Amino acid sequence: MSNPTATSPAMLASKASSSAAGTTVDPRLYGPGRTVAPVEVTGSQSIIRSLEELGVTDVFGIPGGAILPTYDPLMDSDQVNHILVRHEQGAGHAAQGYAMVTGEVGVCIATSGPGATNLVTPMADAHMDSVPMVAITGQVNANVIGTDAFQEADIVGISTPITKHSFLVTDADQIPKVMAEAFHLASTGRPGPVLVDVTKSAQVAKTTFSWPPKIELNGYRPVTRGHSKQIREAAKLIQAASRPVFYIGGGMIKANASEEFHALAETVGAPVVTTLMARGAFPDSHEQNLGMPGMHGTVSAVAALQRSDLLITLGARFDDRVTGQLETFAPDAKVIHADIDPAEISKNRAADVPIVGSLKEIVPELGFAFDALVAKHGRTDISGWWKQLNRFRETYPLGYATPEDGKIAPQQVIEKINQASGPEAVYVAGVGQHQMWSAQFVKYERPRQWLNSGGLGTMGYSVPAAMGAQVGNPDRVVWAIDGDGCFQMTNQELATCAINKIPIKVAVINNSSLGMVRQWQTLFYESRYSNTHLNTSVTAEGGEVVRIPDFVKLAEAYGCVGLRCERPEDIDAVIAEAMAINDRPVVIDFVVSRDSMVWPMVPAGVSNSDIQFAHNLTPQWDEED
């Protein structure tokens, strides 16, 4: 993944500014780069003052005993807006959503023990998807750590494998320095979550606050400039390839390099596939975009990777959902792999040309090197490659069947939402069938338009992440496209949205099932539906429909508008009604067919060449072009 500092407004401080005393602010310092003369404060006041000097405007959290000292000075801040969530997991996912749409560091706050452990899932999620986030937790007094004190948990030990770094602060004097280091770590190199765990004794202690602090991160020096020799070697491979394909991952969005990549893609003219985390990095409407690869990718995108002679891999990591059976993935392709994280290169697939650095710098340099080669030697003709891929694209387009039970097709709901809201809206999915349909049937035209839990696959992500996205982008329409299973995990944050006038729109794709698990049971477990029926929409004897819970009543109980749509002919009108409401959250219960499945599909452990575009139907790869 790539360095997001180049265009993030919060990182303008990297252009060193001068203090009143004539000293220079550390160029690594996150925030606006102001200076503050020494002033006596408590440790808690130092935390809040640090957040202010780091440029933080919004945080998500919930108080408890060990963090309570910090919540008191929070009331006095004119800059930091605190949003009181109903569960710490909601705070973490909201911070993720905020970070994903703004490109800045999201911040969440929780108390010790169970408050901190409730942040473990969003921290792990942010770690998998490279989301810049700082989690601040309270901890018991330093002198009782290790005694199993009330609400004590070793959150530093718990979180170490799922964060970029975890700090335990026992000395109030260290707070400004640790806070600055946490934000620097979270936002640079491969972005990710950082934990700052502050003991209650450090929060109440007297200390001196001044800004800027001195950052001391010995050994942490992310490489941003790609090696010029490797870039030239990559350009040679691209110039010589007859079946090249750009394999684009979420690192392109993290690097804010989509504009630069657009120019490179058009210069080279090769097909582009964008992974689940890269949807929007390159416009879906562009003729070179073949869509999403992988387990539920388009046939043409999967074919492009499988039949290519060169993978130009930018900000992607060859994860199993893209590669399928790794040993049969793209068997004839050489690999260029550019990434900010050297640990990802050749981890799963050996790279012929590895390039470590920020895509913001690598992509344009690769374009210059390619142009120079073409000017000298000409370019390889790839028209035959395009003819082959266009046949796949035209023969096997994305589509769906009308449900035999007469109910709504879930794919149609998502298409209609996209038609009504357009590319300026933000779409946030939970995990499961609705997530894949959202990736397939929404047209993504810009980066940071699409949010989802890709690596960890966290059910319950959508509603709180949409809440954070709406706070970060208050002028955009934000849709949470959720499943009835996911929605029941974190829907308490509707209360947070209603109270704070955060007008997200929630589309519950209600098939009364754990849909993706049920799909697997249908295909691989002889339709033995063990514990996947959720009873959210059941027709009882006598024709009465039983809903446990009734999502419309649930929405109204939370102060939201609740709507229901059960007929295909009503979809447009219900969406229009939701679009007209902008002063509170709206929840729409879309009652859809339980039997709808996600296609195409590559079953786990199978070669991508065996992709099915419908049940037991595989493409004819070798027809004459």
N, C-alpha and C positions, 0 to 999 in steps of 0.2 A: 504494500500500500504506500501511498505517496504523501509527501509533506504538504499540509494544507496552509502553510503560513503565507504563501506568496500573495494571496488576495484577500485573506480574512481581515476585515476592518480592525478586529481586536488585536491584530498582530502588527499594526503599523508602528508600534513601539520598537520593532526590530530595526527601524531606521533610527539610529541612536539619537536621543535628545539630550539636552544639557540641563543640569540643575542650576539653581540660583548660585550655588557655590562654584559652578564651573566644571563639576565632574560630569562624566558621561554615563548615561544609563546603560546597563548591560544589554547588548543587542539581542540577547535571548529572552529578555523580559517580556512577558505577555501583558497586554493592556495599553492604556493611552500614554504611559511614560511620564506621569506627573511625579513631582517630588513632594515629600512631606517631612517637615522638620521634626526632630524627636519630641514626643509627647508621652506623658505617663498615662497608661491605660491598664485595664485588666487583660488577661489572655483572651477572653471572649470578645472584648472590644477590638483586640488586635485581629481576630479572625474576620470580623465584619469590616474593619478598615482595610484589610488585605483584599477582601472581595471587591470593595469599592475601587481600590487602586488597580485591580486587575481588570476593571471595566465590566464587571458582572452586573447585570440589571435584573435578572430573573432567576430565582431558585425555587426548587420544589422540595417540600419536606414535611415532617411531623415531629413535634417535640416529645421529649421524655426526660426522665430525671437526669441522666448523665450529660445531656446536651442542653439542659434548661438554662444554664448560665449564659449561653450564647444566644438564646432566643430573646433575652431581655434587651441587649443593645441592638438587636435586629429591628426592634420597634422604632429606634431613633434614626434609622438610615433613610435618607431621602432618595437614595439611588437603587437600593436592592429591594425588589418586590418579591415577597415570599408568598408562594401559593401553597396553602395548607391542603395536603392530599388526605385520602382516607386510608391508605396503606403504603408502607415504605416501598413495596414493589412498584406501585404507581408512580412514586417520586422518581425512582430510577429510570423507568421507561419514559417518563415525561422528559427527564433530562436528556435521554437519548434522542427523542423526537425533536426536541429543541436544537440539539447539536446537529442532527442530520439535515434540517432545513436551513439552518443559518451558517453552518460551517464553523461555528464557534464552540467553545467548551460548554457543555451542559453541566449544571450543578445540582446535586441533591444532598439533603441533610437528614440524618436519623440519629436516634439515641443508641445506647449500647445494647448488648445482648440481642434479644429478638429483633429490635429495630435494625441493628446492623446486619444480622443474618438475613433479614427480609430483603436486603439489598444485594445478596449474593447472586440471585438470578439475573437482575439487570446488569450487574458488573460482568458476569460471565457472558451475557449476550453482547454487551459493548466490546468485550475483549475479542470475541469471535468475529464481529463485524467491523472492528477497527473504528469505534465511535469515540471521539474525544469527550471524556466525562471525568469530573472530580466528585467523589463521594466523601462528604465530611461526616464523621460519626463521633459521638461522645463515647468516652470510656470511663470506667470506674477510677477512683483516685489511684494515683501511682503507687501509694504504699500498700494497697490491698490487691494489686494485680497478682494473679496466681493463687489467690485464696478461695476461689469460687465465690466471690462476693456477689451480692444481689445484682442480677442482670449483667454479669460479666461473661464475655465470650471473647476468645482470641481471634478477633476479626482480621487482624494482620496475618496471622497464620492461615486462617481459612481462605483469605482472598489472594494470597501470594501467587497461586498458580493461575489466577484468572484476572490479574491486573498487570499493567506495565510496571507498577511499583506500588508498595504500600508503606506508609509512614506511620510510626507511633510517636506522638509528641508528648513528652512529659515535662518539658521545660518551656515555659511561656515565651522566653526570649527567642526561641527558635521558630515561632509561628510565622512571621512574615517570610522568612527564608524558605520554610517548608512549603508554604502556600505558593510562592512564586515558582519553586521547583516543580510542584505538582502540576501547575498549569502548563509549564514548559514541556514537561514529559508527556502530558496528555495530548498536546496539540502539535507536536513535532515528530519527525520521523514517521513511523507507522503509528497513527493515532490510536488512542485506547484509553481505558479507564485507569484512574489513579485514586487510591484511598488515602485519606488523611484522618487518622484516628487520634483524637485529642483527649487526654485524661481530664477528668473534672477538676483535679487539683491544678492543672496547667491553665484551665479556663478561668478559674477564680483568682489565680496569682496576679500580683502586680508586675508590670513589665513596662518597657519603653517601646513605643511603636515609631518607626520611621520608614520612609520609602524613597528610593528603591533598596531592597536588600541585595546582598551579594549571593549569587547562585553558585553552588559548588556541586557539580555533577561530573566528577572525574570519570573519564572513560565513556561518557555519553556524548557522542559526536556523530549524529546521523549524516550519512553521505547524501548530498543532494545533487551533485554534479556527476553525470554519467561519464565513464572513462571514454575518452575520445576514440581510442583504438577500437574498443568494443562497439561503439556506435558506427564506426566505419565498416567493421565486419558485418554488423547487422544490415547495414544499407546494401552491402554486396549481395547478401542472401536474398534480400527483397528484390533487388534489381534482376537477379537471375531466376527467381522462382516462376514457375508456370501455373502453380495452383496455390497461391498464398491466401491466407485468411487472417484478419485481425481478430484476436481473441481478447476481449476487453472486460476487465473486472472492476470491482468497486473502487479500486485504487485510483482509477481515472477521475472519479467524482471527488474522492478525498483530496486529490492533488489540485482540484480546480483547473484541470487541464483539458476540459472538453472542447473548448474553442480551438486550442492548439491541435487537438486530435482531429477535429473536423477538417482542418486544412490538410493535415497529413493524409487522412483517408482519401480525400478527393485527389490529392497529388498522386498517390500510389494507384488508386482505382480498384483496390482489392475488396472483397466482401468483408463485412463486419458482423460479428456476433457479440451480443452484450449479455453477460451473465445476469442472474437474478438480482445481484447487488449493483449491477451497472445499468439497469434499465433507465433510460433517459440520458446516459452519457453521450449517446449519438442518436439523433432523431429517428424515431420509428418510420417517419414519412420519407426518409432518405432512401433512394433506390438501392444503395449499397448495403442497407441494413437487412440482414436475413433473420433478425429476431433473436430469441433466447435459445442457447444450447442446453443440453443436459437431459436429465431424467424426464422433464415435461417440456422440453424445448421444441421448436419447430423442426420439421423434417429437414428443411433446407439448411438450417443452422447446424444440426447434428451431422448432416452429410458433408457440409463444408469442412468441418473439423476432421471427420473420419477419412476423407479422400484428399486432404490437402498435402502439399509437399513442403509447406512452411507455415508454422504457427508463429505469428507475431504477437506475443503474449505481453500485454501491458496492464499491470496492476491486478492480475488474477493469480490464483494459487493452485490450479489443477486439483480442486477438491473433488470428492467422490461423486457428488451429485452432477458434476459436469462430465467427468471422464468415464463414468460407468466402470466397467472392468478395465482397470488401469493398463494391464499388459496388452490389451487390444485397442487402446485409444490412439487415434491418429497414427497408425503404424508406419506410414511412409514419410512422416513429416520431420523435418529439422525444426529446432525450437530456438527462437529468440525469446528471452524472458527478462523483462525489465520490471523492477520492483524496488521500493524504498527499503524493504526488509530483506536483508541478505539471507535470513534463515529460510525464506520461502523458495529461494531459487535452487532448483535441482532437488528440492525436498521430496516431491512426488514423481516428477518427470525430469530427467537430465536435460539441461539446457546446453545447446551447442554454442550459443552466444549469450552469456549472462551479462546483464547490465544492472548495477546497483545505483539507485539514485531516485530523485524526484521526477515524476513524469512531466511536471511543469517545465523542467529543463530538458529532459531527454527527448520528448516528442518533437519539439521544434528543431533540435539539433539533428535528429534522425531525418527529418524532412530536408534539411539543408544538405546532408550527406547523400541522400537519395537523389536529389536534384542534380548534384555535381556528377554523380555516376551516369545518370541518364543523359546529361548534356555531352558526356564524353563517349558513352558506349551505346546509347539508345536504351529502350526498355523491352522487356520480354512481352510477347503477345499473350494476353490472358483471356482473349475473347472466347476461346473454346471452353475455358473454365467457367466463364459466366453463362455460356449457353447451357452447360450441364446443370449448373445450380438454378438457373431460371426455370429449367424443366421441372426440377424438384419443387421449386416455389409455386409454380402454376399447377402442378399435378396434386400436390399435397398441402393445400393451404390450411390454416387453422379454421376450425368450424365446430359445429355441435348439432346434435339431433334434437328434434322436438320430442319432449318426454312423452312416453306412451300413456302415462297416468293422467295426462291432461293438465298437470301442474306447470308452474313457471319453470323455464330453463334458467338456472342460476347464471349461466354465461350471458344470457340476454339482459338480465338485471344490470350486470357490470358494464356491458356495452352501452346501455341506456344512461347509466350514471355518467360515463365518460362523455357521451354525446351532449348531455346537459351541462356538464361542468367544464370540459375542455382542458387544454394543456396547462393553463395557469393554475388549476386546482392542485392540491396535494392529496395523494392517495396513500393510505396507511392500512396495511393488511395484517390480520392475525396469521395463524399458521394452519395449513391444511389445504383442502380443495379450493376454498375461496381465495387463498393466497396465490395459488397457481393460476386460477382463472383471472385474478386481478393482474398478474404479470403478463398473461396472454392477451386479454381482451380490452385493456386500457392502452391507448396510444400515448407513449411517453415521448415528449418532444424536448425536454430540458432536464438538466441535472437537478437533483434534490426535489424532484416531483414525486418520487416513489420511495416509501419507507416500508421495511418489513424486517422480521427477524430471520435472517438467512442462515447463519452458521449454527446457532443454537436451536432454532425452531421453537421459540417460546410461545406457547399458548397464553393468551392474556396480554400480549404486547400491544394490540391495536388501539384500544380506547385510551390508555394513558399516553402512548406515544403520539396519538393524534392530538391529545390535549397539549402536549409540549410543542408539537408542530404549530398548532394554532397560536400559542403564545409567541412563538418565534416569528411567525408569519401572520400577524393579525388581519391583514387585508386580503388574504387568500381564502377561498373555500377549501375546507379540509374535510375529506371523507375518511371515516374509519370503516373499512369493509371487513366485517368480522363474521365468524361462524357462530352458531348458537352454542357450541361448546366453549370456544375461546371467550366469547362475550360474558359467560357466566363466571369467569375467573377474576375479572378486574372491573366489572361494570359499576362498582361502587364509586369509581372516579367520575361517573356522571354527576354525582352530588357536587364534587369539586368544580366541574365545568358549569353547572347551573348557578352555583353561588358566586362564582367569579366571572360569570357572563362570558364563558368561552364557548362559542357557538359551533362546536363540531357537529357533523352530521354522520350518524351511524347507520350503516346498512347491514342488518343482521341477515345473513344468508342461512335461513332456517330450514334445514332438512331433517330436523329432529334426530340428528345422529352426529357421532364423531366421524365425519364424512370420509376423510382420507383413510382412517383405519378401517372403516366399513368397506371402502373400495378394495383394499388389500384382502379383506376377508372374502369378498365376492370373488376375486381373481385367484387367490392362492389358498384359501381355507374352506373351499367348497360351500361358500355362502353360509358358513356357521357364524352367526353374528353374536359373538360373545361380548356382552357389556359395551355395546356401542350405541344403543338406542337411548336417547336422552328424554323422550316424552315431552318435548316442547310443543308438539302439535300432533295430537293423536285423535283419530275419529273413533269414538266409543260405540258400543252397541246402541242402536236407536238414532245414530247419526250425529250425536253431540260431539263437538270438538273440545277436547280437554287440553289445556295448555299449562304446563308446569315448568317454569313460570309463564305467565302471560306478559310478553315483552312490552306490550302497549301500556298495561297497568303499571309495570315496573318502571318504565320511563316516566310516566306521570307522577309516580310516587317520588321520584328523584327531582321533580321540578322541570322535567323536559317535556317536549311534545312527543307523543307516541302515535305512530301511524302503522297501518297494516296493509299489505298488498298480497292478494291471493290469486289474482287472475292476470294473465299476460296483457290483456287489453287495458288494465289499470296502471301499468308500470309508469308510463310517461306522466300521467296526472299526479300520481303520488310523489314522484321525484320533483315535479314542478312545485308541488305544495311545500316540500321540504326546502327547496332552493329559495323560496320566498320568505322563509323564517330565518332571521339573522340575529335575534336578540337572546336566544337560548339554544341549548342542544336539541337536536331532533333525532329520534330513533325510529327507523322503519323496520318492521318485521316482515321481511320478504319470505313467504312460505313457498318453498321450492320443492322440486322433485327430489326424493331421496335417492333415486337410482341414477342420477346424472353422475358421470365420471369425468376425470381429467384425462384428456388425450391431446397429443401423443404421450407415450409412456415408454421408458426404458426400465424394466424391472431391475431391482437391485441385484448386483453381481453378474449382470448380463452385458455383453458387448453393445456399445452404442449402435453398431451396425444392425442390431436386431430390434431397433426401435419399432413400436407398433403405433400406427396412426389411428387405429380403432382396435377393438378386441380381436386378437388373433389375426390381424391384418398388418403385414409389413410391406414397405415400399419395394417396388421393382427397381433395383439400383442399376441394372445393366442393360436397360433398353437403349437402342441406338438413338443418338442425338440427331 
